[in-house]
Each structure stands twice: as structure tokens, then as C-alpha cells.
Amino acid sequence: MSATSIARHRILHLSDTHVGADGRVEDGVDARAALDGMLHDVRHVPDIDLVVVSGDIADDGSVEGCVAVREAVGRFARERGIPHVYCPGNHDRRASFAAALGTGHLAADGTDTGEPARPAGEERAAVSVVRGLRVVTLDSLVPGAVHGQLGDRQLRWLRRVLARPVEAGTVVVLHHPPIALPSSPLMASVNLRDVDGFAAALAGSDVRAVLCGHYHLQLSGALGGVPVSVTPGVVTRIDLTAPPRLERAVTGAGATVVDLGGPGSPMFHTLAARDPRAGRQVYLVDAVSGVDVPGE
């Protein structure tokens, strides 16, 4: 199939909503307000076919946090008649995710349309098709850890799914990025661990983009020639202008519009919420130890 004949799709990619049972997170950020503000500000973005939320849905892993995000994003999706898709992150709990979101692949009316990974395991991996585009969500959650891993069973399932190409190609969604900035003191320790196995599963397939979150910042790169896009966090943004070896989080929700098909595909366009308080420091810590650093 030629590039000009591939159907066009536009995805709104959100991540790291971190909504807790009380709507706030530990650092005092109103996570629900950040999500509502982001969704309000993107209301005029045209031609969205799908909303993706790539993990860390509930800051405390609660069912209530997942439900709050599902309701907010679901309302946005329902108004546009489009599906919304979720995968778990390291802050999520699989039981809460399943209770609130099922497979994580929801139609505009909230119906669960996902086909879960087989053979069934504890991982919340699934697949669905949106206007000819196959959407695969993976579960890179390692309970109690910050880094991610897919594991042999999930990778075998992914290879089986990708063995058959589909009309408009495939998008793979997971929380932990398989790429990291060499200059970062933190990324290479909190990213996806089994990168080689993941790259092997993608090799020669129809995957057009890999969408991730976790880093709370915009980052793009490639894995074995497959484009990888990391979207900014909704609840906070990591500011890479911090002094060396320090991590600074600031307010200001972000999202990415992913355009597939047509010239230049895939294209990743980052959006920032119009928040007058954007850029306010939320925390400054030693990137490795997590100890607060005063006075910067």
C-alpha cells in the first residue's frame, strides 16, 4: 500500500493524568483541574479520531482515580463520537484499571471494544481497530518499581498480533518509553528494560508509531526505524533547564496531536494548556536520590 493511499488518522495523546481518589496529588497539584483544563483547551482541535491515555492514570492506583479520568476523557470522546483508549503505568494498579476501564479500549459510548491478550495473564494488554487503524496497548507495569518491562509472554503475543498487517497500519501504546536522553541522569534507569525484545517484535511490522508517557516531557526518537513519541504529562511537566543532576517539575499540562497518513507522516504536534500559572515550580529534587533541593 502506498503512502498516499493509507487512511489518515488524528490521535489526541494524553498521559500521566495522576488523578487520585481526592483529585489531587502529593505535591499539591489539582490533577483533575489540570486534565479538565487540557481537554477544554483542545476542544477546537479538528478531526480527532481517537484519544489515547498512556498510563499513570490514577496517582494512587485507585478505582476512583481511574473512573474520574474515564469520565472526563469519555465525555470529551462522546461529544465527538470517537473511541478512547488507555494503558496502565507504574502508578496504576491492574485490578483498579480493570475495574474502571476493562481492557482499556472504549467506544464513544463507553462500550468495551478491546480484545485482551491471549493467553490471558495479569498484564492488561489489548487490541482494537479504529477505522482500519490497529491500536495495541501494552502493559509495562512492574509493581513496586518505576521502570517498565513487558516480559516474554506479552512480547510473544505482540509478535503474533503484528504478524498480520492491517489496512491502515498499527499504533502501539505503552507507558514506559524505549528511548532515553543520554544526558539525563534518570531516564535510563526508569525507562523500558526489555527494549531489545520490543524492537525485535516491531521489526518488519506495519507499526507506524509508538506512543508513550512516563517522562512528563516531550521527546521523540526511533526504535529500529519505528518513530517513538513521548507526550508531556498532564499533571506536571519536567523542565530540562534545571541544573545538572536535578529534576524540576513545573505546572502546565501538555498533550500531543499525532497525525498519521499523508505527507510527513507520522507528525507529532505538542500542545500546551493555556494556564496562567504554567511554569510554577512544583518540586526540585536530586534526580537519582529524590531528595528535595532547596533554593533553586
N, C-alpha and C positions, 0 to 999 in steps of 0.2 A: 504494500500500500504506500503510495507516495505521500510526502509531507503535506502536499496541498489538498489531498483527499481525506486526511484524518479530521474527524469531527473536532470542533473547538469546544473547550470546556473552561469555565472560570470557577476557581475554588477560593473561598474565603478561609484562610488558615489561621486559627487561633490556637493558643497553647498557654499552659501554666496559669490557669484562672485562680487556682488556690483558694477557692471558696470553702470556708469551714461551716460547721453547723451554726455558728453565730454570725456568719457573713464576713468576719474579719480574720486577719492572720496575726501571727505572733508579733510582728513588727509594727502593728497598729494601722496597717493599710486596710481600707474598706474595699475588700476584694469584690464584693457584689457590685458596689458602685463603679469600680473600675471596669467590670465586664459590661454593665449597663451602659456606661459612657462610651465604650468602644463600639458596641452594637448600635448605639444611637448615631455615632459619627459616621459609620459606614452605611447608613440607611440609604444613601443616594448612589452607592456604587452599583452600576448596572450589570445585568446579565450574569448574576451569580447562579451557578448550577448546583452548588454543594457547599456546606460548611463542614470543616474538619476541626476537631479539637484534639490536639496531640498530647494529652496526658497532663498529670498533676492537676486533675480536675478539682478534687477536694483536698484542701491543705491538710486536714486532719484525717483523711481517709474515710470520712463519714458518708452514710447514705444520704443524709440531709444536704451535705455539700454537693454531692453528685446530682441530686434532684434539683437543687437550686440552679445549677448550670444548665441542666437539661431543660428546665422550664424557660430560662432566659433565651438560650440559643434556639430552643424549639419554637418559641414564639416568633423569633426573627425568621426562622426557616418556614414556619407555617404561613406567615404572611406572604412569602414568595413562592410557596408551593414547591419547596426543594428539600432534599434529604439532609440530615445532619449525622455526622459520624464521629466516633470517639475511640480513643485507645487509652489504656492506663499508663500512669507514670509512677515514679518512685514514691510519691506521697500518697498514692491511691492504695486501696485495699481491694483485692479481687472480688471478695464477697459483696462489698458495698457497690462496686462497679456493676456487678451482675444484677444486683437487686434493683438498682436505679436505671440501668441502661441496657440490660440484656446483653446482646452481642456487641452493642455499641454502634450498630448500623440501623438508624431510624429513618423512616419515611417522614414526609412533611406532616402527616397526621399522627406521628409517634409510633406507628406500627414497626415492629422489629423485622427488618428485612435481611439480616445478616445470616450467612451460612458459617457456623463455627468450624474451627479447625478440627480435622479428624486424623487420627484417633483423638478423642477428647482427652484433654489434660487439664491441669489447673490454669493454664495460660488462657487469657481472653483474646485470642486471635480469631479473626473472621474475615469474610469477603462478601462483597455485594457488587452490583453493576449499576452504574448511573449513566443512562443514555449512551450505552456502549462502552463506557469507561469502567474498567475494573478497579475497585478500591479495596486494597488489602490492608487491614490493620494488624499490627504485631504487638505482642506483649513483652516488653523488655524489662519488666519489673523484677528486681531481686529483693525480696522482702528484707527490710532492715538495712539495706545498702543504698548508696547514692548512685553508683554506677549501674549500667544495664547489661543484660545478657539475654540472648534469645534461646539458646540451647539446641541440641541436636534434633529433638522431636519437632520443634517449631520450624527449624530450617528445612527438615525433610518435607514437611507439609508445604512450606513456601515453594520449594522446588517443584513439587507436584502441581501446585496451582499454576505456576508460571510456565510449566511445560507446554501449555496450550495457549497460544496468543489469542487475543480478542480484538474486536473491531477497532476500538479507539485506544488500545494500549492499557497500561496499568499504572496506578499510583500506589506507592507503598507508604504507609503512615506508621511511625513508631515514635516513642518519646525520646530515647537516647540517641544522639547523633553518632554516626560512624566516622565523623571527621572532628578535628580539633585544631585550634590555633597553636602552632609550636611556641609562640611567645607567651601563652597563658600558663601560669603555674598550676592551674586547677583542671582545665578541660580534659587533659589526657588521663586524669585519674577518675573522672566521673562520667566519661562517655561510654559508648557501647564497647564491650570487651571482645566479643567474638566477631570482629569486623571481617576477618578473612573468610569465615564461613558465610557470612551475609553477602559479601562481594561475590563469592562463588555461586550463590543461589541466584543473584541478579544477572550474572554473566550470560550474554546471548539472549536475554529475555526481552519482552516488549515493555519493560518498565521505563516510563518517561520521566519520572521524578520520584525522589524520596523526600518526604516531609517529616520534619522533626521539631521538637521543642527543647525543653530542659535547660538550655543555657541562658534564657531570658535576654537574648540579644539576636540581632540579625547576623546570619553567617551563611555563605553559600560556597559550595565546592563541588567535588565529584568523587564518586567511589567506582573505580573501574570504568570510568567514562559515563556513569549514570549521574545526572545532576542531583545534588543534595541541597535542600533549603531548610535552614533553621529559622523559625519565626521568633520575633521578640515575645517576651512574656506579656500577659495581660495585666497581672497584678503589679509587677515591677519590671524595670529594665536594668540590666547590668551595664554600668558605664565604664568602658575600657580606657577612659582617660585617667583613671585612678593611678596613683603611684605604683611602681613595680612591686609585685608580690602582694598587693592589696586588692580586695574586691569591694567595689562600691555599687550598691543598689540605689536606684532613684525611682521616683514616681513617674508615671507616664505610660499608659497602655499602648501596645503596638499589635499589629496584625500584618499578614501578608496576603496579597491577591496573587494567585497563581494562574497564569494563562497558558493553556495547553492548546496546541494546534495553531496553524498559521505561521507567518514569518517570525523567526526568532524564538520559536517555542523550544523549551519552556521559558517563560518570563516570570520573574518574581518582583513584585512591586510592594514595598513596605509602606504601611500607613501608620500614622501616629494619631492618637486621640487628641482632640483639641482641649487639653486640660490646662487651665491657667496655673496649676500647681506642679506641672510636669518639671522634672529635673530636681525636685527637692530630695535631698539625701535621706534614704530610709535606714541604711546601715553602711558602715565601713569596717571591714574585718580583714584579718590576715587570711589570705586565700587558702592556705594549707591547714592552719590550725582552727580557723573560725573564730579566733579571739577578737573581740571588739578593739578597734584602734581609735583613740580619741583625737580630736583636734585638727583633722584634715579638712 
